[in-house]
Amino acid sequence: MKNSNIKSHYDVIIVGSGPAGLGAAFKIAQNSKNSVLLIEKKKISSGGLRNDCKQNYTFPVGFPFEHWSKDEAQKVLQEVKIHLNPNIEKRFNIEKYTKRAKKIGVEILSIDQAHVGTDKSSALIASLIKKLEVLNVQIALQTEVKEVVSNKKEIILADGSVISFENLILAPGRADYSWLQDQLNTLKVDYHDNIVDIGIRVETKEEYYPIVKDYYDPKILFPNKVRTFCTNSGCAHIVREKYKGYYSINGHSLSKENKPNGLVNFALLKTIRLTQPVVSGQQFGTILGQMVMQLSGGSVIMQRVGDFRLGSRSKKETFNSDLYDFKPTLKNAVAADLSLSMPAKILRDIWKSLKMLDTIIPGVLHPSTILYYPEIKTYSNKPKFIDKNFMVKKGYYIIGDAAGTSRGITAAWASGIRAANGILLSFV
Ligand SMILES: Cc1cc2nc3c(=O)[nH]c(=O)nc-3n(C[C@H](O)[C@H](O)[C@H](O)COP(=O)(O)OP(=O)(O)OC[C@H]3O[C@@H](n4cnc5c(N)ncnc54)[C@H](O)[C@@H]3O)c2cc1C
């Protein structure tokens, strides 16, 4: 959509209004008189700020070790809190779970968390956008950046208009990794993407996973790089997200004001680091995702734990039999056989972790529990930065999940603050 108010030049242009872009915009607007244009191709920012919006406020959750020290992350998180104003969830009985976990070589991290809920997140985003407008940041929603022009400090919008800048921040999020790769190629910036998280999403009744009453999103680390991720309860649902050529599972929940549905979902992911000959995490994820598409007739698959244990595939006719006492929240997943579609090494480590989890929280492996596959989290393109403020080239910064500088809302916001610090220094 053409935005006629857009000028031809800005001190700073930010592409993407996810938490990374917002973090950068606030920092620059509150600390300088630079002209700032924030561009977002959708009506509202996408990603986790829009969906569920669980915020983690304890290092290292969301902060890749190669870019963040504990001290720095904790310090910048205080700044993030000022904007997102979190209501930190209480945690109970952590010692009980930690003690059980420790005995079998599992670690439970105790993390400060807040949860907004999918139904409330748009209001939060709208209020942040309004605050930015008051700070004179120009916001262009439903405006897509087509490409960055090499060596010219210009971008071209989808409608063909050209805008120049002193500094550009690209924060396109993980879903637009291939667009970012194109821009990195144009800018001749080196990058690699050899890591990917592959796993399942577990859905069960809250009574079989009662830890969520004590700890909203338990962060549990198992051997062989398997971990729990993104737990949802209250009014919790499973969704499928469209990627290029496949669907990946995800989960979210509504705010506490909604009627609980008695279900819980969480991901169990294994981190895979690839070496030669396949060195692209995106590529590996896509291959696995496409295999599921083939096997499921174009969707994602699900299997009851009861069937999985017996080594028999779940079938449509049996999926809701009297043996199984709740219905899946993702209606278009196909009842099938997990072990036919998941590489053995991943399946083995995930199943072992599930058994360990069942030792710590007995009940989670109830026959009714549903295992959905695939949940794929690409680690995106890790560009070669030339300074600690995520600069890849003089005047060009790449931040957020797409750049591997964060893995979650609060850390993405923090990466925006850091890039903004670099820009503020360059204007001194
Ligand atoms: C369904 C879902 C649920 C999640 N739940 C959580 C959660 O509860 N807690 C958590 O910490 N994390 C969650 N995450 C992860 C979280 O979304 C990310 O960690 C975080 O949003 C990354 O921020 P970002 O700013 O880097 O990217 P994003 O939030 O993805 O924002 C990037 C923005 O850039 C825009 N954009 C991309 N390309 C262009 C272009 N060419 N022109 C203009 N605009 C463009 C996109 O439309 C998007 O709005 C979830 C993710 C998903 C998909």
Ligand as a Chemical Component Dictionary entry (heavy atoms), coordinates in Angstrom:
data_LIG
# 
_chem_comp.id                   LIG 
_chem_comp.type                 NON-POLYMER 
_chem_comp.pdbx_formal_charge   0 
_chem_comp.three_letter_code    LIG 
# 
loop_
_chem_comp_atom.comp_id 
_chem_comp_atom.atom_id 
_chem_comp_atom.alt_atom_id 
_chem_comp_atom.type_symbol 
_chem_comp_atom.charge 
_chem_comp_atom.model_Cartn_x 
_chem_comp_atom.model_Cartn_y 
_chem_comp_atom.model_Cartn_z 
_chem_comp_atom.pdbx_ordinal 
LIG C1  C1  C 0 3.067  -18.094 16.927 1  
LIG C2  C2  C 0 4.285  -17.611 17.685 2  
LIG C3  C3  C 0 4.237  -17.521 19.055 3  
LIG C4  C4  C 0 5.356  -17.072 19.756 4  
LIG N1  N1  N 0 5.263  -16.916 21.105 5  
LIG C5  C5  C 0 6.294  -16.362 21.767 6  
LIG C6  C6  C 0 6.165  -16.057 23.133 7  
LIG O1  O1  O 0 5.118  -16.263 23.737 8  
LIG N2  N2  N 0 7.247  -15.525 23.772 9  
LIG C7  C7  C 0 8.428  -15.241 23.119 10 
LIG O2  O2  O 0 9.376  -14.723 23.769 11 
LIG N3  N3  N 0 8.557  -15.499 21.813 12 
LIG C8  C8  C 0 7.530  -16.043 21.129 13 
LIG N4  N4  N 0 7.658  -16.286 19.803 14 
LIG C9  C9  C 0 8.922  -15.920 19.168 15 
LIG C10 C10 C 0 8.903  -14.403 18.967 16 
LIG O3  O3  O 0 7.861  -14.085 18.101 17 
LIG C11 C11 C 0 10.190 -13.876 18.403 18 
LIG O4  O4  O 0 11.251 -14.265 19.228 19 
LIG C12 C12 C 0 10.181 -12.347 18.304 20 
LIG O5  O5  O 0 8.966  -11.839 17.818 21 
LIG C13 C13 C 0 11.323 -11.903 17.398 22 
LIG O6  O6  O 0 11.237 -10.534 17.209 23 
LIG P1  P1  P 0 11.736 -9.846  15.868 24 
LIG O7  O7  O 0 11.439 -8.401  16.048 25 
LIG O8  O8  O 0 13.104 -10.294 15.590 26 
LIG O9  O9  O 0 10.824 -10.458 14.709 27 
LIG P2  P2  P 0 9.248  -10.472 14.473 28 
LIG O10 O10 O 0 8.510  -10.331 15.755 29 
LIG O11 O11 O 0 8.953  -11.650 13.644 30 
LIG O12 O12 O 0 8.971  -9.142  13.648 31 
LIG C14 C14 C 0 9.441  -8.938  12.352 32 
LIG C15 C15 C 0 8.480  -8.013  11.624 33 
LIG O13 O13 O 0 9.083  -7.589  10.402 34 
LIG C16 C16 C 0 8.080  -7.537  9.409  35 
LIG N5  N5  N 0 8.742  -7.638  8.099  36 
LIG C17 C17 C 0 9.461  -8.692  7.627  37 
LIG N6  N6  N 0 9.945  -8.422  6.401  38 
LIG C18 C18 C 0 9.513  -7.190  6.089  39 
LIG C19 C19 C 0 9.674  -6.378  4.936  40 
LIG N7  N7  N 0 10.365 -6.782  3.869  41 
LIG N8  N8  N 0 9.092  -5.151  4.931  42 
LIG C20 C20 C 0 8.385  -4.709  6.002  43 
LIG N9  N9  N 0 8.207  -5.458  7.120  44 
LIG C21 C21 C 0 8.760  -6.670  7.167  45 
LIG C22 C22 C 0 7.212  -8.743  9.730  46 
LIG O14 O14 O 0 5.921  -8.589  9.174  47 
LIG C23 C23 C 0 7.193  -8.726  11.266 48 
LIG O15 O15 O 0 6.101  -8.029  11.789 49 
LIG C24 C24 C 0 6.559  -16.747 19.072 50 
LIG C25 C25 C 0 6.591  -16.855 17.690 51 
LIG C26 C26 C 0 5.479  -17.252 16.988 52 
LIG C27 C27 C 0 5.562  -17.333 15.490 53 
# 
loop_
_chem_comp_bond.comp_id 
_chem_comp_bond.atom_id_1 
_chem_comp_bond.atom_id_2 
_chem_comp_bond.value_order 
_chem_comp_bond.pdbx_ordinal 
LIG C1  C2  SING 1  
LIG C2  C3  SING 2  
LIG C2  C26 DOUB 3  
LIG C3  C4  DOUB 4  
LIG C4  N1  SING 5  
LIG C4  C24 SING 6  
LIG N1  C5  DOUB 7  
LIG C5  C6  SING 8  
LIG C5  C8  SING 9  
LIG C6  O1  DOUB 10 
LIG C6  N2  SING 11 
LIG N2  C7  SING 12 
LIG C7  O2  DOUB 13 
LIG C7  N3  SING 14 
LIG N3  C8  DOUB 15 
LIG C8  N4  SING 16 
LIG N4  C9  SING 17 
LIG N4  C24 SING 18 
LIG C9  C10 SING 19 
LIG C10 O3  SING 20 
LIG C10 C11 SING 21 
LIG C11 O4  SING 22 
LIG C11 C12 SING 23 
LIG C12 O5  SING 24 
LIG C12 C13 SING 25 
LIG C13 O6  SING 26 
LIG O6  P1  SING 27 
LIG P1  O7  DOUB 28 
LIG P1  O8  SING 29 
LIG P1  O9  SING 30 
LIG O9  P2  SING 31 
LIG P2  O10 DOUB 32 
LIG P2  O11 SING 33 
LIG P2  O12 SING 34 
LIG O12 C14 SING 35 
LIG C14 C15 SING 36 
LIG C15 O13 SING 37 
LIG C15 C23 SING 38 
LIG O13 C16 SING 39 
LIG C16 N5  SING 40 
LIG C16 C22 SING 41 
LIG N5  C17 SING 42 
LIG N5  C21 SING 43 
LIG C17 N6  DOUB 44 
LIG N6  C18 SING 45 
LIG C18 C19 SING 46 
LIG C18 C21 DOUB 47 
LIG C19 N7  SING 48 
LIG C19 N8  DOUB 49 
LIG N8  C20 SING 50 
LIG C20 N9  DOUB 51 
LIG N9  C21 SING 52 
LIG C22 O14 SING 53 
LIG C22 C23 SING 54 
LIG C23 O15 SING 55 
LIG C24 C25 DOUB 56 
LIG C25 C26 SING 57 
LIG C26 C27 SING 58 
# 
